[in-house]
Every structure is written in C-alpha cells, then in structure tokens.
Amino acid sequence: MLESKTHSESHKKDVNTNSILLLVTANVGSLFEDPLTLMQIWVDEFLTTARQICPHFIALHLQEVGGKIYDKSSNQVKRFVELLCEGLEKQQFFIFRIYMDENINASEQFTALGNLYFCHRTLVRSCIWNFEINSWEPTQRAKKYFGNIETIPTKEKSKFPLEFFPDSKWSRKGFMRTRWNIDGTIVDFVNIHLFHDASNLTAVENSPSVYSQMRRKALLHTLQRFYNDKNNEPVPYFLFGDFNFRCDSASVIKELTRNLTKHRASTTNANSSKVFYRNEIGENVLIIGKKEFHYVENQGMIKDNWLSKYDRDPEPFNDILCEFEFDFKPSYPFEEDPELPNQYMKTRCPAWCDRVLMSSQIPEISSPKKAYEQYNTMGKSICMGDHKPVYLYVEMKSNKDIVKPSGNFLELLQDVSRRISSDDCNITKKRHHTKPITQFIKFNKSTLPENPCTIFVPRRKCQTLRCCINFEGRNDFIILKESIL
C-alpha cells in the first residue's frame, strides 16, 4: 500500500539529488468503448497513484487509444488528455510532452499509441532529444501533438514490417520512443504494442505458439533497430507497453486437463469450433474456443500465482532485458463491468500482458534502495477496463550521462535470433496425432428452440455432449461434428 506524503517533503529536490520516476503502461482500448462510465474513474485512480508516489517525472504509455472505432472517439481522446493534464497541473506538473498518434487513415503508419510525459516544477534540469537534427532541446511548459505526428522530430515512431503481421494484414502494432536527459542522466522511454493471440485454438497447438514467435520477432526487430541506429547512439532504456505476453497455452492446458478427456466439436462455421475437456462423468471442466477460455474454476486459476511459471514469452531476451521482480496478478483480461473489478473474463487465459522491461544498464543508474522501487498494477479494487495499468516507480541517479552496455550487444542479439529461428523449425515439424473417433450428428432447426444456446445429446453411460450452436445459411438443418481425441 502506498503511503501519501506531504507536498513539501516529497518533491523537495536539488540538482544533485536523485529523481523519482513513475512509469505507467496502460491499454485503454476498452476505456473508449464506454467513456462515460470508465474515463473519470480511470483518471481519478491515476491521479491518486501519482499523488501518493509524488514523482518528479511521469511517463505514461498508452495503447489502443481511442478504442476500435477511432473516428467516433477522437473528441473523447482529447477530453481524456485534458483531464489528465488538469489533474497533474494541480500537483504542480507544469511541463508536458504529449504525443497522440491519430493518423487513422494511414494504415502503414497508424499505431494508436500515446506517449505522455510530465515534469514536476522541482525538476529543474530536463531536455528532450530531437531525432531529426540529433541534438537536445530544452523543455518548455507544455506541448501537445495530436493527429498526424509523423513529422514531429522529438519522437521516433514506427510500425512493424508487414511480414510480421498475421496474414500480412496491418493492425495497430508498433513502437514510439522518446529520449530524455533528466538531471544529467540520459534514458530512452519506449512504448511498444506487440501482437495478440488471435485464436486460443491456434495458440494451444505448439509451445511456443506461433503468436509468441511473432511477438519475439517484432521485439527483436525493435532492439536491433535501436542498436543499429547510426545517428542515435544506444542509451539505457525503459521499454514498457502492452507486450501481449501470454502464458504458454499448450503447457497450461496440459496442467489443467490431467485426467480429463478431450473432445472436439465443430460446425460448418469454423469460428464455432470448440474443444471440450470433460471429467469421468461427462461434465465440461474446460472449454476452449477461438475467443473462449472457460474454466470452471476460472477465478481460482490465479491463486498462488501458479501461472507465472508459464510466463515464457520473454525468455529468449533474458540476457538483454531486465525486469524487477513482481507478484501482482495477471493484468488481463478483466471484466469491463464496474461491478466486477477483480473478475477475469472467460475469453482468454489470464496473462501478464502489460510490463515494464529495461535495458541491462538501468540497474547501474537506478537506486538499489528497495523502498523506492515498486512494480505493481493500478486500480486493484476498481474497474479500469480489460487491462489493469501496470506501473513502476524507481529512483534514478543524477549526472550519469550515458551508461554504455557491457559486452558485445550485437552478439547477444544474434544469439536471440538463433534461438527464435530454432523454435520456428520446431513449430514447422509435423507432429504425430492419434486418429480421432468421429461422429456426425444432424439436427433439424425446426425441432430446436428459436435461439438455442446449448444442446444436450445423450451418449454412452453418463456422458453428455454440450455444444454451442450457431445457425447460418438457408439450410433447414445443421451438422455437428464431434471428435473424441
């Protein structure tokens, strides 16, 4: 629990003391789906956290700004920023840098990322890097950039190459970074949004999953870009955003379904295919669909943090990226209902998608005092959308200039690339499958309720087939296919 400090004792600072940084990452897509309910709640919780920590510098990285229908929520985006700025001005943060990518009509550039930075009045030395002319600019009171921000030189923004995207179709995935000199110490802040798991059914096929591989390749591409940048030398960096890191689905399913029988049911609609895991009396214990992860003890899954051992997406980068230890619950996917702030949706396996990672030099420029480090989620008892924001506050040493990475970093990146390529080979290997026992069942639409949700088909002994039905087309019947695997 954060303890509130008085204004005078918390923000008192001279040029030779260290700086308290508050770094926050938040996927706010669902916030803009219901702004009237969630926006003020979200802003109030953020401002409360800032007031309790009393940092000298705040970096807020947002993903999915504006939600799914951006052109209908652009006014809400500006209102959201206004609320944040007004609240932080009352806490005497007078220097702003706001970068909101709203160039929605440029499919090759639009990322829906938002990078927001706030300096307290007691932080007397701060500069921001101009990536175009490769020099420092002094920070002035407030600058806000909305809309098409491609030409703004104090940020670097890029989408991932098209070949990284599933089916070579653009989505809002990329990174945006800024470079700061804070009291004589230089650091990059990188906002990143990696690829999600499009289908649970695909995610469970291999370990690592094809989605995990795409995330790793995009992250590797980003790091390689930084270290191959001939105009902007590498500096220590904080890399925080929605990495979409997921638990190793194949391994999680294996542990959850010991002593269960696997069945596959599908209809003429591929999106309706599901896998059922049943106990000895035929009851469904776990149902996996494209966007369904329904475990009978869904909320109990996160007890004792047992899922954390399957948090394997970042493993290839362990020699390159650091992360403070944490014990908070998975940050996604929470119910978007204000009445259920701590409950997970039955759509995905809970996972630590939202993270604050850092380069290997960061421990050299941050204070080792554990009292000044806290890595946690925001809004534990209130609804903040399907993602809980994740924050880190840390004390950064002053006057360290640029701390160089130790060792040959390019060799480490090459080693990561080899590991990822090796996993690619393992995924493409043909796997042996036992031949399933298959049955086809024909149902007349006229004999079923108008909007059937579940049908029950008696099977041998006590076993029962439960399957969701979606009628499509003009046929008077539907064919259900179930495989006992």
Secondary structure by P-SEA (a helix, b strand, c coil): cbbbbcccccccccccbbbbbbbbbbbcccccccccccaaaaaaaaaaaaaaacccbbbbbbcccccccccccaaaaaaaaaaaaaaaaaacccbbbbbbbcccccccccccbbbbbbbcccccbbbbbcccccbbbbbccbbbbcccccccccbbbbccccccccccccccccccccccccccbbbbbbbbbbbccccccccccccccaaaaaaaaaaaaaaaaaaacccccccbbbbbcccccccaaaaaaaaacccbbbbbbbcccccccbbbbbcccccccbbbcccccccccccccccccccccccccccccccccccccccccccccccccccccccccccccccccbbbbbccccccccccccccbbbbbcccccccccccccbbbbbbbcccccccccccaaaaaaaaaaaaaaaaaaaacbbbbcccbbbbbbbbcccccccccbbbbbccccbbbbbbbbbcccccbbbbbbbcc
